Amino acid sequence: MKVIGLGEILWRISTPNHLLFSQANQLESQFGGSELNVLGTLSHLGYETEMVSVLPDNTIGHACRHFISSHHIGDHFLKSGGHRLGLYFYERGFSVRQSQITYDRAGSAFSACDGDSFDWDLIFRDADWFHVSGITVALNPSCRNLTLQAMDKAKEYGVGISFDLNYRESLWTSFEEAREGMAPFVERADICIGIEPLSLPNEDGVDLKDVLKLERPYRDKESLLQALKALSDRYHLEKIAFTQRELDNNLYRLKGYLFTDGQLFETLDRETQAVDRIGTGDAFTAGILYGHLEAEEPQKVLEIAMTSFVYKHTIEGDINLMTANQLKQLLSSSNQEINR
């Protein structure tokens, strides 16, 4: 299987040992980004992947390219351009103190690219799947047009498409703008990750999810099912997948959902501590894509995604480092003793 991802690659700067930036006298760095993280998980599971993005032709860009190659992600469609990578600064929380992320991505190499930057025929002619997220489309109008062009070309080649809503409040002027802005992209997708923000107006023009007062945690399954059926029908989606996460004293309670063919599948609650929460949602998405492309039954698809989701909480960095053999072992056993 060959999976293509389109999006911005960010340089992550973080403090060690849960320190505040005001306390730290040294910093740690690596690279990440929603679509890159999904490809990284799939690469470690054995898939061929290619990242479509733009990197500056300087020391940082070269280091990023090396990082991508080290995770077995293809770099054939990485263009050189611009002068800088986007940055994000990550301050890891603990107990009652929330984690904090500050973005510095204005004027990044990727944000300046347009549809003419890439040869979509070359990119999609032997691809099986295409993945992109709402972060990419929220960056600016050029990136929105770029994404629409890519999705339409993928459709021409019969390539399946997944779209992760991946809402970032700082990239939109309002939640309602995001709901409307995501719609044209979900219309082109086969699999949607998430249910908000996404426009779902009823006959009175009011969003059905608001009428149903739908919010996490999803206690009212009847209302949830009603909203999912309406979303699936409106956007002609094959699958809708999403997670639920509750935090209590550094312990995460996790749950996964998958809606397909009119049925809602769900996992049992799983509890785990987190070494690093960044990229966990992307690991879930990668698990959904892996199970889907392996033509597994819906409940198995969801269990694969949930296993990837939970496991990523134990991995430092943005990318989930889980092989197909590890996935198989984790699916078949809850044993947490040393594997010898």
C-alpha positions in Angstrom: 0.0 0.0 0.0 1.2 3.5 -0.8 -0.2 6.4 1.2 0.3 10.1 0.4 0.2 12.9 2.9 0.0 16.6 2.3 0.7 19.2 5.0 3.1 21.5 6.9 6.0 20.0 8.8 6.8 21.8 12.0 10.0 22.1 14.1 9.0 21.2 17.7 10.9 23.0 20.5 10.1 21.7 24.0 11.3 21.8 27.6 12.7 18.7 29.3 11.3 17.2 32.5 8.0 19.2 32.5 9.8 22.4 33.0 8.3 25.8 32.2 10.1 27.8 29.5 10.9 30.4 32.2 12.8 27.7 34.1 14.5 25.8 31.3 18.2 26.6 30.4 18.2 24.0 27.6 15.6 22.8 25.1 14.8 19.7 23.1 13.9 19.6 19.4 12.4 17.3 16.8 10.0 17.5 13.9 6.3 16.7 13.5 3.0 17.7 11.9 -0.4 16.0 11.8 -0.1 14.4 8.3 3.6 13.5 8.9 2.7 11.8 12.1 0.1 9.7 10.4 2.5 8.7 7.7 5.2 7.9 10.3 2.9 5.4 12.0 2.0 3.8 8.7 5.6 3.6 7.6 6.6 1.8 10.8 3.6 -0.6 10.2 5.2 -1.5 6.9 3.4 0.8 4.3 5.1 2.8 1.6 4.4 6.5 2.3 5.3 9.8 0.6 5.1 13.3 2.2 4.1 16.2 0.1 5.4 19.4 1.6 8.0 22.3 1.3 11.2 22.6 3.3 13.7 25.5 3.3 17.1 24.8 1.7 19.1 25.4 4.8 20.5 23.4 7.8 17.1 23.1 9.5 15.5 21.9 6.3 18.2 19.4 5.7 17.9 18.1 9.3 14.1 17.8 8.8 14.6 15.8 5.6 17.0 13.4 7.4 14.4 13.0 10.2 11.7 12.1 7.6 14.0 9.6 5.9 14.9 8.0 9.3 11.2 7.1 9.8 11.1 5.5 6.3 8.8 8.2 5.0 9.4 8.9 1.3 10.8 12.3 0.4 10.4 12.3 -3.4 7.7 15.0 -3.2 9.4 17.3 -0.8 10.1 20.6 -2.5 12.8 23.1 -1.5 11.6 26.7 -1.0 11.0 29.5 1.4 13.3 30.5 4.2 12.0 28.9 7.4 10.1 26.0 8.9 7.0 26.7 11.1 7.7 26.2 14.8 5.7 25.1 17.8 6.9 25.5 21.3 5.6 22.7 23.7 5.5 23.1 27.4 4.4 19.8 28.9 1.9 20.0 31.7 1.5 17.9 34.8 -1.4 17.2 37.2 -3.6 20.3 37.3 -1.2 22.3 35.0 -2.2 22.0 31.4 0.2 21.5 28.6 0.8 24.7 26.5 1.6 25.0 22.8 2.6 28.2 21.1 2.8 28.4 17.3 5.2 30.5 15.2 4.4 29.5 11.7 3.7 32.8 9.8 5.7 33.0 6.6 6.7 29.4 6.7 8.0 27.6 3.5 4.8 25.5 3.2 2.3 28.3 3.7 3.6 30.1 0.6 3.1 27.1 -1.8 0.2 26.8 -4.3 -1.2 24.2 -6.7 1.5 24.8 -9.2 4.1 23.7 -6.7 3.5 19.9 -7.2 2.9 17.5 -10.1 -0.3 15.8 -8.9 -0.4 13.4 -11.7 3.0 12.0 -10.8 2.1 12.0 -7.1 -1.2 10.1 -7.4 -0.7 7.8 -10.4 0.4 4.8 -8.3 -1.0 5.8 -4.9 -3.6 3.9 -2.9 -4.6 6.5 -0.4 -4.4 10.3 0.3 -4.5 11.9 3.8 -4.8 15.5 4.7 -6.2 17.5 7.7 -8.1 20.6 8.7 -4.9 22.2 9.9 -3.5 22.4 6.4 -6.7 24.0 5.0 -6.9 26.5 7.8 -3.4 28.0 7.2 -4.5 30.4 4.4 -6.6 30.5 1.2 -3.7 29.3 -0.9 -3.4 26.1 1.2 -7.1 25.6 0.9 -7.0 25.8 -2.9 -3.9 23.6 -2.9 -5.8 20.9 -0.9 -8.9 21.1 -3.0 -6.8 20.6 -6.1 -5.0 17.6 -4.6 -8.2 16.0 -3.4 -9.9 16.4 -6.9 -6.8 14.9 -8.6 -6.8 12.0 -6.1 -10.5 11.4 -7.0 -9.6 11.3 -10.7 -7.1 8.5 -10.0 -9.5 6.6 -7.8 -7.4 7.2 -4.8 -9.2 6.9 -1.4 -9.2 10.0 0.8 -9.2 10.6 4.5 -9.7 14.0 6.1 -9.0 14.7 9.8 -11.0 17.8 11.0 -8.2 18.5 13.5 -9.5 21.8 14.8 -7.0 24.4 15.9 -8.8 27.4 17.4 -5.8 29.8 16.7 -6.1 29.1 12.9 -9.8 30.2 12.6 -11.7 33.3 13.4 -14.6 31.3 14.9 -15.9 27.8 15.5 -18.7 28.5 13.0 -16.2 29.6 10.4 -14.4 26.3 10.8 -17.7 24.4 10.5 -18.4 25.9 7.2 -14.8 25.9 6.1 -14.3 22.2 6.6 -17.4 21.2 4.6 -16.1 21.2 1.0 -13.1 19.0 2.1 -15.2 16.4 3.9 -17.5 16.3 0.8 -14.5 14.9 -1.1 -13.4 12.4 1.6 -14.2 8.8 2.1 -13.2 8.7 5.7 -13.7 11.6 8.2 -11.8 11.7 11.5 -13.9 13.7 14.0 -17.4 15.1 14.0 -16.6 18.7 14.9 -16.2 21.3 13.6 -18.4 20.4 10.6 -21.6 22.0 9.3 -24.7 19.9 9.8 -27.7 22.3 9.3 -31.2 21.0 9.9 -34.3 22.3 8.0 -34.3 25.4 10.1 -30.6 26.1 9.3 -29.5 25.3 12.9 -26.7 22.8 13.3 -28.3 19.4 14.3 -25.4 18.7 16.7 -26.3 21.9 18.6 -30.0 21.0 18.7 -29.1 17.6 20.1 -26.7 19.2 22.6 -24.0 16.8 21.5 -20.7 17.1 23.4 -18.1 14.9 25.0 -18.3 12.6 26.8 -20.9 11.0 24.7 -23.4 9.7 27.2 -26.5 10.0 25.0 -25.9 7.3 22.4 -29.2 7.9 20.7 -28.4 11.5 19.9 -24.9 10.6 18.8 -26.2 8.0 16.4 -28.7 10.4 15.0 -25.9 13.0 14.3 -23.6 10.4 12.8 -26.3 9.1 10.4 -27.0 12.7 9.3 -23.3 13.4 8.8 -22.8 10.2 6.8 -25.7 10.9 4.6 -24.9 14.6 4.0 -21.3 14.0 3.2 -21.5 10.5 1.7 -18.9 9.1 4.0 -17.8 5.5 4.2 -16.5 5.8 7.7 -16.5 8.4 10.5 -14.0 7.7 13.4 -13.3 9.7 16.5 -12.1 9.5 20.1 -13.1 10.5 23.6 -10.5 11.4 26.2 -10.9 12.3 29.8 -8.1 13.2 32.2 -8.1 12.5 35.9 -5.0 13.2 38.0 -2.5 12.3 35.1 -4.5 9.2 34.1 -6.2 9.3 30.7 -9.4 7.4 30.1 -9.6 6.8 26.4 -12.4 5.5 24.1 -12.7 5.1 20.4 -15.7 5.2 18.0 -16.3 4.1 14.4 -19.5 4.7 12.4 -19.9 2.8 9.2 -22.8 1.2 7.2 -25.3 2.7 9.6 -23.8 1.1 12.7 -21.8 2.6 15.6 -18.9 0.5 16.9 -17.1 1.5 20.1 -14.3 0.2 22.3 -14.2 -0.3 26.0 -12.6 2.5 28.1 -8.9 2.2 28.3 -6.8 3.9 31.0 -3.2 4.9 30.5 -0.6 7.4 31.7 1.1 9.6 29.1 4.8 10.0 28.4 3.9 12.3 25.5 0.3 13.1 24.4 1.4 14.9 21.2 0.5 12.9 18.1 -1.8 10.4 19.9 -4.8 11.5 17.7 -2.7 11.0 14.6 -1.8 7.5 15.8 -5.5 6.8 16.1 -6.1 8.1 12.6 -3.2 5.9 11.2 -4.8 2.9 12.9 -8.1 3.5 11.2 -6.4 3.8 7.9 -4.3 0.7 8.4 -7.3 -1.4 9.4 -9.4 0.0 6.5 -6.7 -0.6 3.9 -6.2 -4.1 5.3 -9.9 -4.7 4.7 -10.6 -5.7 8.4 -14.0 -5.9 9.9 -15.2 -2.6 11.5 -14.7 -3.7 15.1 -11.2 -4.9 14.3 -10.4 -1.6 12.5 -11.4 0.2 15.6 -9.4 -2.0 17.9 -6.3 -1.5 15.7 -6.8 2.3 15.9 -7.4 2.1 19.7 -4.3 0.1 20.2 -2.2 2.6 18.2 -3.9 5.4 20.1 -3.1 4.0 23.5 0.4 2.9 22.6 1.4 6.4 21.4 0.8 7.8 24.8 3.9 5.8 25.9 6.2 7.1 23.1 8.2 10.3 23.3 7.9 12.5 20.3 5.3 13.2 17.6 5.5 9.9 15.7 4.2 6.5 17.0 7.0 3.9 16.9 5.0 0.7 16.6 5.7 -2.2 14.2 3.2 -4.6 12.7 4.5 -7.3 14.9 4.1 -5.2 18.0 0.6 -4.3 16.9 -0.3 -7.9 16.5 1.2 -8.7 19.9 -0.7 -5.9 21.6 -4.0 -6.9 20.0 -3.6 -10.4 21.3 -2.3 -9.8 24.8 -2.7 -7.4 27.7 0.5 -8.7 29.3 2.7 -5.8 30.3 5.7 -7.8 31.6 9.1 -7.7 29.9 9.1 -9.3 26.5 12.1 -11.6 26.3 
